[in-house]
Amino acid sequence: MPVIRRINGRPPQREVRRHLVRRVVLVPEPEWHNSSCDFTTEQINALVAADARELRRKLMEATATQYPTVSDDPQVQAFYEMCREKGTDHNMAKIFALRDPPSLRTNKTFLANRGNPFEGDDAKAKRCVAAARAGGVNPTGKTYLGGLAKYEGDPKAWIDGKGDVERV
């Protein structure tokens, strides 16, 4: 068991003792047993900080080459790497880290709760349907998204899924 020496002639405080114990774990015992001088609090803090920086650097190097980059956000990437280290496969770790489950990318979810854009305005509905048919689009089973339209009744605003929105 390593020897804990006095600091500046008095017993170490609780916080300093915690650093000493950490230091004992990180440094081989012969350094402590063969040392004939006392350590100041500043010296101990500097040694612990240097070891922490070195360990952090080694950890970053080890994980940077091991896992692919899934996000530019460092917190998201760190969470992804933590999931992978715990044994989660790539796809599940990516879903967890990005908070993007596959069910949110379906047409059903995308079109849910859209409602009727022409509710209470039958004249506008007839104009838009007529413009769509004139433009070569069959609006049956499709939804009209006015935000995609360049003008009222634009045939490109009739969609039946996310793919149509991405094409526009």
Secondary structure, DSSP 8 states (H G I E B T S, - for coil): ------BTTB---HHHHHHHHHHHHHS-HHHHHH--S---HHHHHHHHHHHHHHHHHHHHHHHHHHS----SSHHHHHHHHHHHHTT--HHHHHHHHHT--GGGGSHHHHHTT---TTTT-HHHHHHHHHHHHHTT---TT-EE-GGG-SSTT-GGGEESSHHHHHH-
